[in-house]
């Protein structure tokens, strides 16, 4: 074991914790005086002793999700010299899933920031800041560098070749024509390095207002784009496209680098379509009785709650999954290569929520055992925090079935959704529409015409887990529950 490896296994009495229950490697470690080091680390002791820094703690990039290997530094909520109490937000970190707050769990003072806001692709475990105890002089840390913190490592790169079968790799390589490589002599840049240097709040504001970040020049530190730059932006007056020498008009477009979350969404949905044999089952549900029940409950709630149609559908989905448990299952592959189907005993419904940075699926845990009021409150809370980027990993990772409702858009009558792996099903809900239906006992010939509120739903199922007849049975059970809504109250 190297000296550095031994040195990092110092006591863990001081640990940072991400705002989640996920167990990760320690995110910081203590530096001790040279006199306390063992003889085996004498060379390392001389290296640090030459700097003569007071006792301190190095804060490293934490792993805020199981799949996180690197992250982007957002806005620092504390600056050098600020006092920190347990639970204070130290810095915002953009992971491959969401924008998250990094909370510190000890008293102390921030002595030095090693990674400034806007730093991209910082590997998990790399130093990002230095902490000291209250009363410690932080002046010596003005010269503290990454090398003094033990240096940094490169983030691991995921290889696409490893995800493809060997024969597919060979075919792909065989189709590639030989090319002569050219080089400018410069270092290759990742897409994150080429991304505009903007704070997370500025990115969100730019997305809301449709402001192209590539056309702005930041006025913040190091050319960083701030919210004020977004607010001051004025689009240039439009002019006709100038023709090219060949007579064709010049192409007009804007390239936007894909965010970490957009890359994750693209990877997961591509994986789902390629590896999960989808099939679709549609049905028309009458919601006239359900809407009357909703109106009656809301009018008698005295403001304690306000139920939505989606709240009822979440409960109905949970009941249908309990009635047809095969749909509430997932396809699994163990570390030893064993393949099995896991049947879940509780129904955790993932609810698709559109956010400024992409689609999130916060989870209503144990929806089969919750009442409508509890489901409504949970969905409102999760939806708001999803749009604000404040969800914890355990609040959007997992789930046994997903519901995606586009009913708020009157133009969407029906659609199909992509399964959220490793789940085996997802329900797509269209808008409510009034449909003329025959009514017995009215009119001259005993048959009249009435109006019925209806929605079209489409279930997407993974044929590896759910056979076609089982998917049809699940949709039938869902229809029965929705059209007899009093059962939702039991």
C-alpha positions in Angstrom: 0.0 0.0 0.0 1.4 3.4 -0.9 2.1 6.2 1.6 -0.8 8.2 0.2 -3.2 5.3 0.6 -2.2 4.9 4.3 -2.5 8.6 4.9 -6.1 8.8 3.6 -7.2 6.1 6.1 -6.9 8.6 9.0 -9.6 8.6 11.7 -13.1 9.2 10.4 -14.4 11.2 13.3 -15.0 14.2 11.0 -17.1 13.3 8.0 -19.2 15.2 5.5 -22.6 13.7 4.7 -24.5 14.3 1.5 -28.2 15.1 2.0 -29.2 11.5 1.6 -29.1 8.1 3.2 -26.7 6.7 0.7 -23.4 5.4 2.2 -20.4 6.8 0.4 -16.7 6.8 1.0 -15.4 9.4 3.5 -15.4 12.8 1.8 -12.7 14.4 4.0 -9.7 13.5 6.0 -7.5 15.0 8.7 -4.0 16.4 8.2 -1.8 15.9 11.3 1.5 17.5 12.4 4.6 15.9 11.0 5.7 14.7 14.5 2.6 12.5 14.7 3.3 10.6 11.5 4.9 7.1 11.6 8.4 6.5 10.2 6.9 4.8 7.2 5.6 8.2 6.1 8.7 10.2 6.8 9.0 11.4 3.2 5.5 12.6 3.2 6.0 14.2 6.6 8.9 16.3 5.3 6.8 17.4 2.3 4.0 18.8 4.5 6.2 20.0 7.2 7.9 22.4 4.8 4.6 24.2 4.4 3.9 24.5 8.1 0.1 24.8 7.8 -2.0 24.8 11.0 -4.2 21.7 11.7 -6.9 21.5 9.0 -9.4 19.3 7.3 -9.5 18.8 3.5 -13.0 18.6 2.0 -13.3 16.4 -1.1 -15.9 16.0 -3.8 -18.6 13.6 -2.3 -20.5 10.9 -4.2 -24.0 12.1 -4.0 -25.5 9.3 -6.0 -24.5 5.6 -6.6 -23.6 6.3 -10.2 -21.8 9.6 -9.6 -18.1 9.5 -10.6 -17.6 13.3 -11.0 -19.5 16.5 -10.6 -19.6 20.2 -11.4 -19.1 22.9 -8.8 -22.0 25.2 -8.6 -22.4 28.3 -6.4 -20.4 28.4 -3.1 -22.8 29.4 -0.3 -19.9 30.1 2.0 -16.7 32.0 1.4 -13.2 31.9 2.9 -13.5 33.1 6.5 -17.2 32.2 7.0 -18.2 30.2 10.0 -20.1 26.9 9.3 -22.6 25.2 11.6 -23.9 21.6 11.1 -26.5 21.4 8.4 -25.3 24.6 6.6 -25.1 24.3 2.8 -21.5 24.6 1.8 -21.8 24.4 -2.0 -24.2 23.4 -4.8 -23.0 20.4 -6.8 -24.3 19.3 -10.2 -24.4 15.5 -10.4 -25.3 13.2 -13.3 -28.9 13.3 -11.9 -29.7 16.7 -10.5 -28.4 19.9 -8.9 -27.9 19.2 -5.2 -26.9 21.0 -2.0 -23.8 19.7 -0.2 -24.4 20.1 3.5 -21.6 20.2 6.1 -22.1 18.4 9.4 -19.5 19.9 11.6 -18.6 23.3 13.2 -15.7 25.1 11.6 -14.4 27.8 9.4 -13.9 27.7 5.7 -10.2 28.4 5.2 -9.7 28.1 1.5 -11.8 27.2 -1.6 -9.7 24.9 -3.9 -12.3 24.5 -6.7 -14.1 27.7 -7.8 -17.7 27.9 -9.0 -18.0 26.7 -12.6 -15.3 24.0 -12.3 -16.3 21.0 -14.5 -15.9 17.3 -14.1 -14.3 17.2 -10.7 -13.7 13.6 -9.8 -15.2 12.1 -6.6 -12.6 12.2 -3.9 -10.7 15.2 -5.3 -10.1 18.1 -2.9 -12.5 21.1 -3.2 -12.0 23.1 0.0 -10.1 23.3 3.3 -11.7 23.6 6.8 -10.2 24.6 10.2 -11.5 24.8 13.7 -12.8 28.1 15.0 -10.1 30.4 16.2 -7.5 29.1 13.8 -5.7 31.7 11.7 -6.6 31.2 8.1 -4.0 33.6 6.7 -1.4 30.8 6.0 -3.9 29.0 3.8 -3.8 31.8 1.1 -0.9 29.9 -0.4 -2.5 26.5 0.0 -2.8 24.6 -3.3 -4.2 21.3 -4.6 -0.8 19.7 -4.3 -0.8 20.6 -0.6 -4.1 18.7 -0.3 -2.6 15.6 -1.9 -3.2 16.4 -5.6 -6.2 15.3 -7.7 -7.0 12.4 -9.9 -8.7 12.2 -13.3 -12.4 11.2 -13.3 -13.0 7.7 -14.7 -14.2 7.7 -18.3 -17.0 5.4 -19.3 -16.2 3.4 -22.4 -18.9 2.9 -24.9 -17.1 -0.1 -26.3 -17.6 -2.0 -23.1 -21.4 -1.7 -23.4 -21.5 -3.3 -26.8 -21.2 -7.0 -27.5 -17.9 -8.1 -28.9 -19.2 -9.0 -32.4 -20.9 -5.6 -32.6 -17.7 -3.8 -31.7 -15.9 -5.7 -34.5 -18.6 -4.9 -37.0 -18.5 -1.2 -36.0 -14.8 -1.0 -36.3 -14.9 -2.8 -39.7 -17.3 -0.2 -41.1 -15.0 2.7 -40.1 -12.9 3.9 -43.0 -9.3 4.6 -42.3 -8.6 8.2 -41.5 -5.5 10.3 -41.1 -5.3 11.9 -37.8 -4.6 15.6 -37.6 -3.6 17.5 -34.5 -3.4 21.2 -33.6 -1.1 20.5 -30.7 -3.6 21.6 -28.2 -5.3 19.6 -25.4 -8.6 18.0 -26.3 -11.6 19.5 -24.4 -14.6 17.7 -23.1 -18.1 19.0 -23.8 -18.3 20.2 -20.2 -15.1 22.2 -20.6 -16.6 23.9 -23.7 -19.9 24.7 -21.9 -20.6 28.3 -21.1 -19.1 29.4 -17.7 -22.4 30.3 -16.0 -23.8 29.9 -12.5 -26.6 27.3 -12.0 -29.1 30.1 -11.2 -28.1 31.9 -14.4 -28.5 28.7 -16.5 -32.0 28.2 -15.1 -33.0 31.9 -15.8 -31.5 31.6 -19.3 -33.6 28.5 -20.0 -36.8 30.2 -18.7 -36.2 33.3 -20.9 -34.7 31.5 -23.9 -31.4 33.4 -23.7 -28.5 31.8 -25.6 -25.6 31.6 -23.2 -23.1 31.2 -26.0 -23.8 34.8 -27.1 -23.1 36.4 -23.7 -19.9 37.7 -22.2 -19.9 37.2 -18.4 -19.1 40.0 -16.0 -18.5 37.8 -13.0 -15.2 36.5 -11.7 -13.2 34.8 -14.4 -15.7 35.8 -17.1 -18.5 33.9 -15.3 -22.1 34.6 -16.6 -24.4 35.8 -13.8 -28.1 36.4 -13.4 -27.6 40.1 -14.0 -26.0 39.3 -17.4 -29.1 37.3 -18.3 -31.4 40.1 -17.2 -29.5 42.7 -19.3 -29.4 40.6 -22.4 -31.1 42.1 -25.5 -31.4 40.0 -28.6 -29.9 41.5 -31.8 -32.3 42.8 -34.4 -33.1 40.0 -36.8 -32.0 40.4 -40.4 -32.5 38.2 -43.5 -29.9 35.4 -43.9 -27.0 36.4 -46.0 -26.7 34.3 -49.1 -23.5 32.2 -49.5 -21.4 32.6 -52.6 -23.2 29.6 -54.1 -26.6 31.4 -53.8 -28.0 29.3 -51.0 -28.9 31.0 -47.7 -26.6 30.5 -44.8 -27.8 28.0 -42.2 -29.1 29.5 -39.0 -28.9 27.4 -35.8 -27.6 27.3 -32.3 -25.7 24.5 -30.7 -26.3 23.9 -27.0 -23.9 21.6 -25.0 -25.8 18.7 -23.4 -25.9 18.9 -19.6 -25.0 16.0 -17.4 -28.6 15.3 -16.6 -29.6 15.4 -20.3 -26.8 12.9 -21.1 -28.1 10.6 -18.3 -31.7 10.9 -19.6 -30.5 10.1 -23.1 -28.4 7.1 -22.0 -31.2 5.5 -19.8 -34.0 5.9 -22.4 -31.8 4.6 -25.2 -30.9 1.7 -23.0 -34.6 1.1 -22.2 -35.7 1.1 -25.9 -32.8 -1.2 -26.9 -33.0 -3.7 -24.1 -36.7 -3.8 -23.1 -39.1 -5.2 -25.7 -41.9 -2.7 -25.3 -45.5 -3.4 -26.2 -48.5 -1.0 -25.6 -52.1 -1.5 -24.4 -54.5 1.4 -24.7 -57.9 1.9 -23.1 -60.6 4.5 -22.7 -61.7 5.3 -19.1 -64.8 7.2 -18.0 -63.9 9.7 -15.3 -67.3 11.4 -14.9 -68.0 9.8 -11.5 -64.4 10.3 -10.4 -64.5 14.1 -11.2 -67.8 14.4 -9.3 -66.2 12.7 -6.3 -63.2 14.9 -6.6 -65.4 18.1 -6.6 -67.3 16.9 -3.6 -64.2 16.1 -1.6 -62.5 19.4 -2.4 -65.6 21.5 -1.6 -65.8 19.9 1.9 -62.0 20.1 2.6 -62.1 23.6 4.1 -58.8 24.3 2.4 -56.9 21.4 4.0 -56.2 19.8 0.7 -57.0 20.1 -3.0 -57.1 16.8 -4.8 -56.2 16.6 -8.5 -57.2 14.0 -11.1 -53.6 12.7 -11.0 -53.8 12.0 -7.3 -56.8 9.7 -8.0 -54.9 8.0 -10.9 -51.8 7.4 -8.7 -54.0 5.6 -6.1 -55.8 3.7 -8.9 -52.5 2.6 -10.4 -51.3 1.3 -7.0 -54.5 -0.7 -6.5 -54.2 -2.2 -10.0 -50.6 -3.2 -9.3 -51.7 -4.9 -6.1 -54.4 -6.8 -8.0 -52.0 -7.8 -10.8 -48.6 -8.0 -9.0 -46.7 -9.2 -12.0 -46.8 -5.7 -13.4 -45.3 -4.5 -10.1 -42.1 -6.4 -10.8 -38.7 -5.7 -12.3 -36.0 -7.6 -14.4 -32.8 -8.0 -12.4 -29.3 -9.3 -13.1 -27.2 -10.2 -10.2 -23.4 -9.6 -9.8 -22.8 -13.3 -10.4 -24.6 -13.2 -13.8 -27.8 -14.7 -12.4 -31.0 -13.3 -14.0 -34.2 -13.1 -12.0 -37.6 -11.3 -11.8 -38.1 -9.4 -8.5 -41.8 -9.0 -7.4 -42.2 -6.0 -5.1 -44.6 -6.3 -2.1 -45.2 -2.5 -2.0 -46.2 -0.1 -4.8 -43.8 2.8 -5.1 -45.2 5.0 -7.9 -42.7 7.2 -9.8 -44.4 10.4 -11.0 -42.9 12.1 -14.1 -42.3 15.8 -13.5 -41.0 18.3 -16.1 -38.3 20.5 -14.7 -36.2 23.3 -16.3 -33.2 20.9 -16.6 -35.1 17.7 -17.7 -37.5 15.0 -16.7 -37.5 13.8 -13.1 -39.4 11.0 -11.5 -39.9 11.5 -7.8 -41.4 8.6 -6.0 -44.6 8.3 -3.9 -43.5 5.5 -1.6 -46.1 2.9 -0.5 -48.9 4.5 -2.6 -51.0 1.4 -2.1 -51.2 2.1 1.7 -51.7 5.9 1.5 -54.9 7.9 1.4 -55.7 10.5 -1.3 -54.9 13.4 1.0 -51.4 12.0 1.8 -50.8 11.2 -1.9 -51.8 14.8 -2.9 -49.5 16.4 -0.2 -46.6 14.1 -1.2 -46.9 14.8 -4.9 -47.1 18.6 -4.4 -44.0 18.6 -2.1 -41.9 16.3 -4.4 -42.9 18.2 -7.5 -41.9 21.6 -6.1 -38.5 20.3 -4.9 -38.0 18.5 -8.2 -38.4 21.8 -10.1 -36.1 23.6 -7.7 -33.5 20.8 -8.0 -33.7 20.0 -4.3 -34.5 16.3 -4.4 -32.4 13.7 -2.5 -31.2 10.7 -4.5 -33.5 8.3 -2.5 -36.5 10.4 -3.5 -36.1 9.8 -7.3 -34.1 6.5 -7.5 -36.1 3.3 -7.3 -39.8 3.0 -7.8 -41.8 0.0 -9.0 -44.1 1.6 -11.6 -44.3 5.0 -13.3 -47.2 7.3 -14.3 -46.7 10.1 -16.9 -49.7 12.5 -17.2 -49.9 15.0 -20.0 -53.6 15.7 -19.4 -52.9 19.4 -18.7 -52.2 19.8 -22.4 -55.6 19.8 -24.2 -53.9 19.0 -27.5 -52.6 15.6 -26.3 -55.4 13.0 -26.6 -53.0 10.0 -26.2 -49.3 9.2 -26.3 -46.9 6.3 -25.4 -44.2 6.5 -22.8 -40.8 4.8 -22.5 -40.3 2.4 -19.6 -38.1 3.6 -16.8 -35.7 0.6 -16.2 -35.6 -1.7 -14.3 -39.3 -1.2 -13.9 -41.6 -3.3 -16.1 -44.4 -0.7 -16.9 -45.4 2.9 -17.3 -48.8 4.5 -17.8 -49.3 7.4 -20.2 -52.4 9.6 -19.5 -53.9 11.9 -22.1 -56.2 14.9 -21.7 -59.9 14.7 -20.5 -62.5 15.1 -23.3 -66.3 15.2 -23.4 -67.7 12.4 -25.6 -71.4 11.9 -26.6 -72.6 8.5 -25.4 -76.1 6.8 -25.7 -78.3 7.1 -22.7 -81.2 4.6 -22.2 -84.7 5.8 -21.2 -84.5 9.1 -23.0 -85.7 10.3 -26.4 -88.7 9.2 -28.5 -87.3 5.6 -29.1 -86.1 5.2 -25.5 -82.5 6.0 -26.3 -81.0 9.5 -25.9 -77.6 11.1 -26.0 -75.6 12.2 -23.0 -72.1 13.5 -22.3 -69.3 11.5 -20.7 -65.9 12.8 -19.4 -63.2 10.3 -20.7 -59.5 9.9 -20.9 -57.3 7.6 -23.0 -54.5 5.8 -21.2 -51.7 3.7 -22.7 -49.7 1.2 -20.7 -46.2 0.4 -21.9 -45.0 -3.0 -20.6 -41.7 -4.9 -20.8 -42.4 -8.2 -22.5 -39.5 -9.9 -20.6 -41.6 -9.5 -17.4 -45.2 -8.9 -18.4 -47.0 -11.1 -21.0 -49.5 -9.4 -23.3 -52.5 -11.0 -21.6 -51.3 -9.8 -18.2 -50.8 -6.3 -19.4 -54.4 -6.3 -20.8 -55.6 -7.6 -17.4 -53.9 -4.8 -15.6 -55.5 -2.1 -17.8 -58.9 -3.8 -17.3 -58.4 -3.6 -13.5 -57.3 0.0 -13.7 -60.5 0.8 -15.7 -62.7 -0.9 -13.2 -61.2 1.0 -10.3 -61.3 4.4 -12.0 -64.9 4.0 -13.1 -65.9 2.9 -9.6 -64.0 5.6 -7.7 -65.6 4.9 -4.3 -63.2 1.9 -4.1 -60.4 4.4 -3.9 -61.8 5.5 -0.5 -61.5 2.0 1.1 
